Amino acid sequence: MPSLLFLTQRLPYPPIKGEKIRPLQILKYLSQWYDVHLGCLIDDPADEPYIETIRALCQDIHVARLNRRLARLSCLRGLLTGESLSVTFFRDRGLARWVRDVVVKIRPEVIFVNSSNMAPYVLDLPRTGTRIVDLADVDSEKWRAYADKATGPMRLVYHREWRRMAELERRIAHEFNLSSFVSDAEAALFASQVPDCASRIRGVSSGVDHRYFDPSLQHAPVYDLTVPTYVFTGTMDYPPNVDAVAWFVTEILPVIRLRLPAARFYIVGNNPSPDVERLTQTEGVVVTGRVPDVRPYVAHATASVAPMRIARGIQNKVLEAMSLARPVVLTSGALEGIAAVPGQEVILADTIDDFATACVRLATLGDQTGIGPKARLCVLRDYDWSVTLRRFDDLLRPPQSARLPADT
C-alpha cells in the first residue's frame, strides 16, 4: 500500500476528548488503504498503556514523551524566536528527526497533519506528495477570545499568541493542498481570512460513534436517580470548559436550586483545574476527575448541559449526549457546527434565566416533546463517521476496493 505520514499532537487514544476522538477516527479511516507512519506526543502517563492499541493501526509509530511542566517553561523560548508558544510547547527534537527521516527516506504519498501546532514539523522539509492539515478550529480565534476576556499580563500573552497563530495559519493555508475544519462555519471564517486559498479550505464534520453511545445499552447508575442531575463532560483544564462550568455553578445552578433544592451538577472529565476543584465548595456540585466511562453519567442525567461562552467548532460532548438520546441544554456557541434544530432536537438557551428554566422544566415535566430521541435520530442521519470523513476522498483517492460500506 502507499505510505502516509500522520502527525497529531497527542496519542489518539483513549477517545475521551475531542483532540483524540477526531484524529483516531481519521486514522482508522486512512489505515484502510495506507501504510501509516504515525508521530505523536504523550503528556499524560495514563495514556502509555494505549500505545500498542494505536501501533496495531500503523506501519510505524514514534511516540515522544512530553513533560508538561518542563514544556510550559521551555515553550517560553518562543518569546525569543518569535514563534507561537503553543508550537514550541509541542516541539520535540526526537520527533522532528523521526519526521525528517520518514519524509526524506520513505517519501510518503500523503502527509496528514492534525492541528496547527504540528504543521511546523513538516513546513520546512522537502516537498513530497499531498499535504493535508486538519486544523479543526480556527485556533487563532480562540486565543483572541481569551485575550478579550483576560486582564493584566495574560491579556498581552493571549494577544501575542493570537497574532502568532494567525500568521502560522496563513502560512499553512498557502503551503498545504487542503486545510479542513470541523464545520462549514469554521471553514468559511478561515476562508475569509485567506481568500486566495478559499478553494483549498473545506469543512469536514466530526461524527460520533453512535454504536458506542447507544441508548439501548445498559449502564449501572453512578448517582441517585431520584435527584435532578445535570452533567457536563470534557477535559477540565481546557479554559472554555472551565469557563462554562464556572458560569453554570455561579450563575445558573443557584436559580435552578431555588426551584429544585436537591439538584446536583456533575462535572465529569480528566485533569480538573484548581478553579474547577474549588467549585465543589458549592453545595450540589460534584467533580469526578477522570472516569473510565462517561456514558453512565450522561445516560442517566436529567439533561446534559453545554453552557459554552467560549467555543470553537463542534462540541463532542453535545454529539455524544445526543447519541445517547438525552436532552441537551446548550448555548449558541455549543451549537455551532451541529445541524440540530433548536426546540426539536436540542434546547437552546443563551441567558441565565432561559438556561435555568429549561433545566427545571426537564426535571419537573420530563422530556415531553421527545427531544432526546429526536436528537438520536439527528446523529444517525448526519453524524456517522464513515460518511463525514468521505469529504477527504477526492484528494486521498482511495481505491474503490478498499472502501468500507457506508454502514460499517
N, C-alpha and C positions, 0 to 999 in steps of 0.2 A: 504493500500500500504506500501511497505518497506520505511524506513526512510533514508534520505540523508542530511548530513551537508554540506552546501555550504558557503564558505568563499571568499569574494572578498574585495579589499581594498577600493572601493568606491561604493556607491549605484549605481546599474547598470541602471540608468535612470536619465535624458533623454539620448537617444542614440546619443550623439553629439561628442563622441570621442572614439578612439579605446579601451581604458580601460573600457568603459561602453558597447560598442556595442557587443564585443565578449562575455563577461560574461552574458549579457542579453539574447543573442540567445542560449547560452548553458543552462541557467536557464530555459528558455521556453521549450527547448528540454527535459531536465531532469524531469521537473514538470509533464510531461505526465504520468510517471509511478512511481514517488517517492513522498512521503510527504517530502517537502523540509524545512529544518531549516536553514535560511539564516542569516549570520552575516556579517556586513559591517560597514564602516565608512562614515561619511559625513563631508566634509571640505568646502562645498560651500552652504551657506544658500539658494541659488536659487534652490537647489535640494530637499529641505524639502517638497514641495507640492507633490512630486512624490513617497513618501514613501508608500502611500496607493496603488499606481499602482503596486508596487512590492509586497506588502503584499498579494495582490489578487492571486499571483502565489505560495504562500508559506503556509505551515502549521504554521510556526512560524518565526518571524523576530526580530533581535536585531540590532538596529542602534546606533552606538557610534558617538557622536559629536566630531569633531576634530578641534581645533583652530589652524589654520596653523601657525600663528606667534608664539604661545607658543610651538607648536610641533617642530618648527625649533630650538628653544632654548633647549627644553628638550631632543631632539634627540642627543645632544652633549654628553649625558652620555654614549653613545656608545663608545666614546673615552676612557672611564674608564673601561667599561665592555669588550671591545674588539669586540663588535658587529658592524655589518653594520649600518651606520647612517640611511639608508632607512628603515631598520627593526624597529629601535627604533622610527622613525618618526610615523610609523603606529601602534605603540603599545598602547593599551588602557586596563586598568585593568578591567573595567566593561565587555568589550567584552571578555577578557580572562576568566573571571569567567563564563560567559554565555557559552562559548565554552566548558569549562571543564564540566559543568552541562549536556550539550547535550551529550557529549561523554560518561560520566560515567552513567548517568541515562537512556538515550534513546538508547545508543549503536547503532548508525546508521550503516546500512549495507554498506553504501558508504560515504566516506568523499571526497569532491571535493573542491580543493583549487585553487583559481585563483591568480597567481602571487607568486613569491618567498617571497615577503615581508609578506605574510600572513601565510606561512608554519610554522613559529615558534610557532604559536598559537596551533598547534597540535603535533609538533615533539616530545615533551617530555610527552605527555599524553598516557594513556593506549591504547594499540593497539586494534582497533576494525574495522572489515570489510575491504573493499578495499579502498586504498588511491590513489587518482589520483590528480596530480598537473598540471595545465595548466600554464606553465611558459611563453608561447607565444614567448618570445625572450630570447636569452642568455644575460641576463641583465648585467652580469659582463663585457661582451664585450663592451657594451655601455659606461660603466664607464672607461674602458681602452681607448676608443676613446676620451672621454672627457679629460683624462689625457694627451693624445698625443697632444691635441690642446691647453691645458691650459698653463699658465705661473704663476710664483710666487707661493704663498702658496696654491692656489686652485689645482695646479698640484699635490701637495702632498696629499691633501684631496681626489681628484679623484683616485689617485693611491691606496690609502688605501682602498677606497670603492670597487675598482675593486678586490683587493685581498680578502677582507672580503666577498663580494658577491660570488666570485668564490668558497670559502670554503663552504658557505651555499648551493650553488647549488650542490656541490658534495655530501653533506650530504643528501639533498633532493633526489637525484638520487638513493642513496642506500636505503633509508627508505620508498619510495613510490613505489606502484605497477606500476605506469606509470607516465612518465613525457612527456607532449605534448608541441608542438611548432606550430607556425602558418605556417611553411613551412618545407619541407623536407630538405632544405639547413640549416635552423637553427637547426633542429634535428640532422643532420649529424655533424654539428660543435660541438654540445654538446656531441654527442656520441664519438667524437674524444678525448674529454677531460676526459670522464669517460667510457673507452672502456669496462670495466667489467659490465657496466649497459646498454650496447647498445641495448639489446633485450627488454628493458623496456622504450625505448625512441622512439617517433614517431612524424611525422608531421601530424597535423590536420588543414587543411587550414581554414582560415577565409572565410566568404562569404559576401554577400551584399544583402540587402533587395531590390531586383530588382523590386518589386511591388511598393515600396515607391519611389525609384529612377527610375521612369518610364518616358521616354522622351515624351510619349503621353499625360501626364498630363500638364495642362496649368498653368503657373506661371506669374503673372504680373511683368513686368520689374522693376528692382530696380536701374537701371542706364541707361544712354543714350546709346541706341543700335547702334547709328551711329559712335561711337568711339571705336577703338580696345581696348578690355578689357581682361586682364588676371587675373585669380583668383587662389588664394591659400587658402585652408581651413585647419583648425586644431586648436588644443589648443595652444595658442600663448605665453605661458610661458614655453613651453617644449623646452629645449635647441636645439634639432635637427631642430625643426620648426623655431626657432628664427634664427639659423644659415642659414637655407635655404632662408628665405625671405630677410635677410640682404645681402646675396650673390646676389640674384636676383636684389635687389634695387640698390646696389652699383656697380655691375659689368655688369649685363645683360640688365637691363632696359635702361641705357644710350645708349647702342648700338642699342636697338630697337627704341628709340626715335630719333636717327639720321635719320631713315627712316620714322618713324611714330611719329611725334612730339606730337600728341594728345593722344598717347597711355597711358592707365592707368593700374594700378596694384591694385587689391583689395585683402587685407589680411583679411580673414573672420574667426573669431573664438574667443572664450572666453578667458578672462584673458590675454590680451596683456601686455607683459612685458614693462618696461620703454624703453628698447632698441628697441622694436617693435614700440612703440608710437613715438619715435624720427624719425622713417623712414618717417612719414608724413611731415617732413620738406622738403622732396624731392618732386618736382613737379610731379603730376600724381599718387601719392601713397595715398590710402585710407585705413585706419584701422577701421574696423566696430565694433570691440568688439563682444560680444555675440549677436547672431541674433536668432529669433525664428525658422528660416528655412533656411538652406544653399542652398536649391535647386534653388531658383530664381537666385542666384548669379552664380551658376555653369551652369545652363541650358542655360543662355543667353551669356555665356562667349565666346570670340573668341577661347580661349583654357584654360583648367585647367593646371596649372603648378605644378610640384613637383621637384624643384631643390635641392634634398636632398644630402648633403655631409656626414652627419652622419645619418645612418639609420639602423634599425634592423627590421626583419620580414616584414610583409605585411603592406603596406600603405593603410588604409581605404579610404583616400581621393582620391586615384587613382581608386579604385574599384567603388566608388560612381560616379565619373565623367565618367568612362567607362559605367556604367549602364545607365547614362543619355545621352549616345551616343555623348559625347563631345570629341573632340580630346584632348589627354593628352600629354604634352611635359614633359619628365622626365629624370632623371639621372639613371645610373645603380643601385645605391643604392635604389632608389624608386621603381625599377622594381623587386627587389629581392623577390622571392616567388610568383610572379604573372606570370602565363603561357600565357602571351600576346606576340605576335610576333612583334618585333620592325620593323617599316616601314609599317606594315599592320594594327595592332590594337592599337599601341601606337607609339609615336615618341621619339626615344632615342637620347639624346644629353648630352654629358658629358663635353663639353668645352663651354666657354662663347660665342664664335662665332657661334658654332653649335646650341646652345640653342636660341640665338637671331635670327639667320637666320630662324629657324623653326617657331618661333613666328611671325616673319614678313611675312613669306610665307602664313601662315594660315590667316592672316589679309588681305593680298592683293589678294590672289588667292582662298581662301576658302579651304574647306576640299575636294579637288578634287578627292582623291582616296577613300573616304568613310571610313576613319579611325574611326570616331565616331560610325557609325552604326556597323562596324565590331567589335568594342570594346564591344558594347552592346551584340552582339551575343556570344562573348567570355564569358561574365559574365553569360549569360543564360546557357551556356554549362557547365561551370566549377565552378561557384561560388554561387550556390543555397545552402543556409544554411542547408536545410533539407537533402541534400546529403553529404555535407562536414562533418557534425557532426556525421554521422553514423560510422566514424572511431573509435568512442568510444564504439560502441555497443558490441564488443566481451568481454570487461571487465564488462560493465554495465549489459549485458544480459537482456534487457527489454523483457517482454512478447510480443510475436508477436501480440497479440490482441491490445496492447497499442500503437503500432506504427502508425504514420500518413503516408498516402500515400506520395510518393516522390514529388508530385506536389502540396501539400498543402502549 
